[in-house]
Amino acid sequence: MGLFPINLARPTGLWCLHGAVGAAADWHGFRADWETWGLDVHAVDLWRFLDCCPRSLADTASALNAEAAAAPGRKILLGYSMGARLALHALLAENSPWEAAIIIAAHPGLESEAERSERRKRDADWSVKCHQGDWARFLEEWQAQAIFQFSTGSTQGLCDRTPLRLRKKEIARSFVEWSLGAQENLWPRLGQIQVPVCWLTGERDERFGQLAQRACELMPHAERHVVTSAGHRVPWEQPMAFQSLLRSFLESQDGGNA
């Protein structure tokens, strides 16, 4: 990637939301480039929203929006997987301050109570394993999930999960409070998102590609991109392609000036 700045008309903050069993540090490999582009980067530690008490995705989104609104300049939201589900809630909240968003491998919601109930049970099991089980064993089981087996290339940009053991209370809580089975079904509301959205999925992540296709057809200002030779963890599997798409989207939001 060229490291020349984007000719931003005014200060722009990029707020980055990590995935489940992830960390703000997952974005640090991209941060130097983004700052060279002229962005004010906010890699958000999502676990701090759960360090005192349970909080739903909708309530967390409202709290995140309030924090972002207090910062100067325009705001662009970037979310991956669980963080992308939170990002959708933030875009739909009444206090949304966002002018654009990048959504990566998101699920807008389960549509039947049977599906939601089954997902809540599965995530409750993950919560117990996370909080009460051996941390290394928990990480091994998490990584062994089918959704990650379609990944290709290196994901070394993801931070070491071992130190997250110190946040296992919050992570365990997230499996309950932020479970896909507990969140609102957002499908009927996606058409209310009026800001430009760039929705990314990996070529080998077929399930989330189908979700992305359907979601973008419901949104008035959405563009869908499929990243070749990538699975679920698009930014870390294909960082150059991810950076190129991100930069093109940001430039398009700033009048195409570079």
Buried (B, 14 or more C-beta within 10 A) or exposed (E): BEEEEBEBEEEBBBBBBBBBBBBBBBBBBBBEBBBBBBBBBBBBBBBEBBEEEEBBBBBBBBBBBEEBEEBEEBBBBBBBBBBBBBBBBBBBBEEBBBBBBBBBBBBBBBEEEEBBEEBBEBBBEBBEBBBEBEBEEBBEBBEEEEBBEBBBEEBEBBBEBEEBBEBBEBBBBBBBBBBBBBBBBBBEBBEEBEBBBBBBBBBBBEBBBEBBEEBBEBBEEBBBBBBEEBBBBBBBBBBEBBBBBBBBBBBEBBEEEB
